Amino acid sequence: MASPQPTMESLWFETALLPQGWRRGVRLTAVDGLISKVETDASPAPADERGAIAVPGLGNVHSHAFQRALAGLTERRGPAEDDFWTWREAMYAFLERLGPDDVEAIATLAYCEMLEAGFTRVGEFHYLHHDPHGRPYADPAEMAGRIAAAAAASGIGLTLLPVFYAHSGFGGAPPAPGQRRFVAGLDGFARLLEASAEAIGPLPDAILGLAPHSLRAVTPEELAEITPLAGRGGIHIHAAEQTAEVDACVSWSGQRPVAWLLDHAGVDQSWRLIHATHMTAAETARLAASGAVAGLCPITEADLGDGVFPARTYLDAGGRFGVGTDSNVRIDAAGELRALEYAQRLTARRRNLLAGPEQPSVGAFLFRAALAGGAQALGVEPGLRIGAAMDVLALDGDHPSFVGATGDSILDRWIFAGGPIDRVWRRGACVVRQGRHVRRRSAAAAYRRSLSRLLAA
């Protein structure tokens, strides 16, 4: 049988952000979804699809896709003070109803929305493994397969992060009933990883990592056992999201979570610490020096009342970060970056904090840092460069927010003034046109059917 002929796509933009900076007349050519040629000061060819402004797609470093179905459903005050822990109980009750079809429908819509918002790859921190009774499915990667199907339907790049979750608290406390769908022993987790690799195999550029859920959910011995299994997607772990978690870790070990990981787990460039909100100055400097990526989710962290990450101190020390949508309460790449800067302003009562003399544009600083950190976190190369996937956002150059914008001011306008995304290409295929995913209608219909049934249950 003859080998299939390679596919070729070409795009031309009036201006585009390349690794070396902004350039005019940029023509990108891709073969089988990977950029094979980058031309500047070029004229468009007759077959080129054309746009005004191009920037690379961002990586979403941290997502729990199924939680998209909870958006807007937890905004009513309870009988006691509401916080992360009361929200978690509501989330546990909701997921008891979810079947595989529901997870696929919810994830498909969430991934379509991520592409519309400027994320072209997602790190899916996937811990919903078993049926509602805590029993493994016949295929241990049944749910991982549904995540892969959602990625295929939407076209988003997938870095799948199967979660190891064994305990309800520090020191190996037995899991709680609400966690039974997550729990796997070491042998079961190894089988889950193997089956998950098979599940994502048909996707063109899927990547596998792993995620010890948190120091609450794994013992030191289990952590040491599973971390050597990490692939290109690296090791992702929740850390220091809540002050109660920090206090419990100190009671267990005498150390705070980030300090414990730095001292005992060999944290380096292969690690991604999600949230890392509550750190001392020493922890902040040490995490920055480790080469790990901090996975920041400012919208979710605000929604849950987590606290504010010490971004200025961390970045001054050379720290790396990416942004994620976490609970998917609102999916908005520019919004995550804006919320990160605004939280710093509210804390310091000053403006334009996440920038500096060498990079005075806040939007450009945030975008470039999140692009590099997100790519590291998800196991891919960043930016519009030869050999990378042709993952491109075309901003709507005719929108009033972009009047007179050139160079880095384009990113300031997009992030802080709401300039919209017009089109998105993922591996050279246009998946978003006029701001809407090409499969949004069918994805929204399937989501509506699932959520209507779940809410009626």
Residue pairs with C-beta under 8 A, 6 or more apart in sequence:
6 31
6 32
7 31
7 32
7 33
7 428
8 29
8 30
8 31
9 29
9 30
9 49
9 390
9 425
9 428
9 429
10 27
10 28
10 29
10 30
10 45
10 47
10 48
10 49
11 27
11 28
11 48
11 49
11 50
11 51
11 54
11 390
11 392
11 425
11 428
12 25
12 26
12 27
12 28
12 42
12 44
12 45
12 48
12 49
12 50
12 51
13 25
13 26
13 27
13 28
13 50
13 51
13 52
13 53
13 54
13 394
14 24
14 25
14 51
14 52
14 53
14 397
15 22
15 23
15 24
15 26
15 52
15 53
15 54
15 406
15 410
16 22
16 23
16 26
16 28
16 53
16 54
16 55
16 384
17 54
17 55
17 56
17 383
17 384
17 410
17 411
18 26
18 38
18 40
18 383
18 384
18 385
19 382
19 383
19 384
19 385
22 406
22 407
22 408
22 410
23 40
23 41
24 40
24 41
25 39
25 40
25 41
25 42
25 43
26 38
26 39
26 40
26 42
26 54
26 384
27 37
27 38
27 39
27 40
27 42
27 44
27 45
27 48
28 35
28 37
28 38
28 39
28 54
28 384
28 390
28 392
29 35
29 36
29 37
29 38
29 39
30 36
30 390
30 427
30 428
33 204
33 205
33 389
33 390
33 427
33 428
33 429
34 387
34 388
34 389
34 390
34 427
35 384
35 385
35 386
35 387
35 388
35 389
35 390
36 386
37 386
38 384
38 385
38 386
44 50
49 430
51 394
51 397
51 422
51 423
52 394
52 395
52 396
52 397
52 398
53 394
53 395
53 397
53 402
53 410
54 384
54 392
54 393
54 394
54 395
55 367
55 392
55 393
55 395
55 410
55 411
55 414
56 120
56 371
56 382
56 383
56 384
56 391
56 392
56 393
57 118
57 119
57 120
57 121
57 391
57 392
57 393
57 424
57 426
58 118
58 119
58 120
58 323
58 333
58 367
58 370
58 371
58 374
59 119
59 120
59 121
59 122
59 123
59 159
59 322
59 370
59 371
59 374
59 375
59 377
59 378
59 380
60 114
60 119
60 121
60 122
60 123
60 323
60 324
60 325
60 333
60 374
61 123
61 236
61 272
61 274
61 293
61 295
61 322
61 323
61 324
61 373
61 374
61 377
61 378
62 123
62 125
62 236
62 274
62 295
62 297
62 324
62 325
62 326
63 110
63 114
63 122
63 123
63 124
63 125
63 324
63 325
63 326
63 328
64 124
64 125
64 126
64 127
64 326
64 327
64 328
65 103
65 106
65 107
65 110
65 111
65 122
65 124
65 147
65 150
65 328
66 95
66 98
66 102
66 103
66 106
66 107
66 128
67 91
67 326
67 327
67 328
67 329
68 106
68 107
68 109
68 110
68 113
68 328
68 331
69 94
69 98
69 102
69 106
69 447
69 450
69 451
69 454
70 90
70 91
70 94
70 327
70 329
71 327
71 328
71 329
71 330
72 329
73 90
73 94
74 87
74 90
74 91
78 86
80 86
82 305
83 242
83 304
83 305
84 241
84 242
84 304
84 305
84 306
85 242
85 244
87 304
89 178
92 178
92 179
93 178
94 454
95 128
95 181
96 132
96 178
96 181
97 132
97 454
97 457
98 106
98 128
98 132
98 454
100 137
100 142
100 143
100 146
101 146
101 450
102 450
102 453
102 454
103 128
103 143
103 146
103 147
103 150
104 146
104 147
104 149
104 150
105 443
105 446
105 447
105 449
105 450
106 447
106 450
106 451
107 124
107 146
107 147
107 150
107 151
108 149
108 150
108 153
108 154
108 439
108 443
108 446
108 447
109 440
109 443
109 444
109 446
109 447
110 150
110 328
110 331
111 122
111 150
111 151
111 153
111 154
111 156
112 154
112 437
112 439
112 440
112 443
113 331
113 437
114 122
114 154
114 156
114 325
114 331
114 333
115 154
115 155
115 156
115 424
115 426
115 431
115 432
115 437
116 331
116 421
116 424
116 432
116 435
116 436
116 437
116 440
117 331
117 332
117 333
117 334
117 335
117 421
118 333
118 334
118 393
118 421
118 424
119 156
119 325
119 331
119 333
120 156
120 157
120 389
120 391
120 393
120 424
120 426
121 156
121 157
121 158
121 159
121 374
121 378
121 380
121 391
122 151
122 156
122 157
122 158
122 159
122 378
123 159
123 161
123 209
123 233
123 236
123 272
123 295
123 324
123 377
123 378
124 147
124 158
124 159
124 160
124 161
125 161
125 163
125 211
125 236
125 274
126 143
126 144
126 147
126 160
126 161
126 162
126 163
126 211
127 162
127 163
127 165
127 182
127 211
127 213
128 143
128 181
128 182
129 136
129 140
129 143
129 144
129 162
129 163
129 181
129 182
129 184
129 192
130 136
130 137
130 180
130 181
130 182
130 183
131 137
131 181
132 181
133 180
134 180
134 181
134 183
136 188
137 143
139 145
139 195
140 188
140 191
140 192
140 195
141 192
141 195
141 196
141 198
141 199
144 160
144 162
144 192
144 195
144 196
144 199
144 200
145 199
147 158
147 160
147 199
148 158
148 160
148 199
148 200
148 202
148 203
148 206
151 157
151 158
151 200
151 203
151 206
152 202
152 203
153 439
153 443
154 431
154 437
154 439
154 443
155 426
155 427
155 429
155 431
156 426
157 205
157 206
157 378
157 380
157 389
157 391
157 426
157 427
158 200
158 203
158 206
158 207
159 206
159 207
159 208
159 209
159 233
159 378
159 379
159 380
160 196
160 199
160 200
160 206
160 207
160 208
160 209
160 233
161 209
161 210
161 211
161 233
161 236
162 189
162 192
162 193
162 196
162 208
162 210
162 211
163 182
163 210
163 211
163 212
163 213
164 184
164 189
164 210
164 211
164 212
164 213
164 217
164 218
164 222
164 226
165 175
165 179
165 182
165 183
165 184
165 213
165 217
165 218
166 172
166 175
166 183
166 184
166 185
166 217
166 218
166 219
166 222
167 173
167 174
167 175
167 216
167 217
167 218
167 219
168 174
168 175
168 176
168 179
168 216
168 217
169 216
169 248
170 215
170 216
170 248
170 249
170 251
170 252
170 253
171 219
171 252
172 219
175 182
175 183
182 213
182 217
184 192
186 222
186 225
186 226
189 226
190 229
193 208
193 210
193 229
196 208
197 208
200 206
200 208
204 427
205 380
205 389
205 427
207 231
207 232
207 233
207 378
207 379
207 380
208 231
208 232
208 233
209 230
209 231
209 232
209 233
209 234
209 235
209 236
209 379
210 226
210 227
210 229
210 230
210 231
210 233
210 235
210 236
211 235
211 236
211 237
212 218
212 222
212 223
212 226
212 227
212 235
212 237
213 237
213 238
214 237
214 238
214 239
214 245
214 257
215 223
215 237
215 239
215 249
215 257
215 260
215 261
216 245
216 248
218 226
220 264
223 265
224 265
227 235
227 265
227 266
230 270
231 379
232 379
233 378
233 379
234 270
234 271
234 272
234 377
234 379
235 270
235 271
235 272
236 271
236 272
236 274
236 295
236 377
237 261
237 271
237 272
237 273
237 274
238 274
238 275
239 257
239 258
239 261
239 273
239 274
239 275
239 276
240 246
240 256
240 257
240 258
240 273
240 275
240 276
240 277
240 278
240 279
241 274
241 275
241 277
241 278
241 301
241 306
242 277
242 278
242 306
242 307
243 278
243 307
245 257
245 278
246 256
246 257
246 278
249 255
249 256
249 257
249 260
250 256
253 260
255 263
256 278
256 279
256 280
256 283
258 273
258 276
258 279
258 283
258 286
258 287
259 280
259 282
259 283
259 286
261 267
261 271
261 273
262 283
262 286
262 287
262 290
265 271
267 273
267 287
267 290
267 292
268 290
268 291
268 292
269 290
269 291
269 292
269 376
270 292
271 290
271 292
271 293
272 292
272 293
272 294
272 295
272 322
272 377
273 287
273 292
273 293
273 294
273 295
274 294
274 295
274 297
274 324
274 326
275 294
275 295
275 296
275 297
275 301
275 306
275 309
276 287
276 294
276 295
276 309
277 301
277 306
277 307
277 308
277 309
278 307
279 287
279 310
281 310
281 313
284 310
284 313
284 314
284 317
284 319
285 313
285 317
287 294
287 314
287 319
288 314
288 315
288 317
288 318
288 319
288 320
289 317
289 318
291 320
292 320
293 320
293 321
293 322
293 373
293 374
293 376
293 377
294 309
294 314
294 319
294 320
294 321
294 322
294 373
295 321
295 322
295 323
295 324
295 377
296 309
296 311
296 321
296 322
296 323
296 324
296 336
296 340
297 323
297 324
297 325
297 326
297 327
297 336
298 309
298 323
298 336
298 339
298 340
298 343
299 325
299 326
299 329
299 330
299 332
299 335
299 336
299 339
300 306
300 325
300 326
300 327
300 329
301 307
301 308
301 309
301 326
302 339
302 343
303 327
303 329
304 327
308 343
308 344
308 346
308 347
309 340
309 343
311 321
311 340
311 343
311 344
311 353
311 354
312 344
312 348
312 353
312 354
314 321
315 321
315 354
315 369
320 369
320 372
320 373
320 376
321 369
321 370
321 373
322 370
322 373
322 374
322 375
322 376
322 377
322 378
323 333
323 336
323 337
323 340
323 370
323 374
324 336
325 331
325 332
325 336
334 414
334 415
334 418
336 370
337 363
337 366
337 367
337 370
337 415
338 415
338 416
340 354
340 366
341 353
341 354
341 362
341 366
344 353
344 354
345 351
345 353
352 360
352 362
353 362
354 362
354 365
354 366
355 361
355 362
355 364
355 365
356 365
359 365
359 368
359 408
361 408
361 409
361 411
361 412
362 412
362 415
362 416
363 408
363 409
363 410
363 411
363 412
363 413
363 414
363 415
363 416
364 408
364 411
364 412
366 411
366 415
367 411
367 415
371 382
371 383
372 382
374 382
375 381
375 382
375 383
376 382
380 388
380 389
381 387
381 388
382 388
384 390
384 392
389 426
389 427
390 425
390 427
390 428
391 425
391 426
391 427
392 424
392 425
393 421
393 423
393 424
394 421
394 422
394 423
394 424
394 425
395 402
395 410
395 414
395 419
395 420
395 421
395 422
396 402
396 419
396 420
396 421
396 422
396 435
399 419
399 420
401 413
401 414
401 417
401 418
401 419
401 420
402 410
402 413
402 414
402 419
405 412
405 413
405 419
410 419
413 419
420 435
421 432
421 435
422 433
422 434
422 435
423 430
423 432
423 433
423 434
424 430
424 431
424 432
425 431
430 438
431 437
431 438
431 439
432 438
437 443
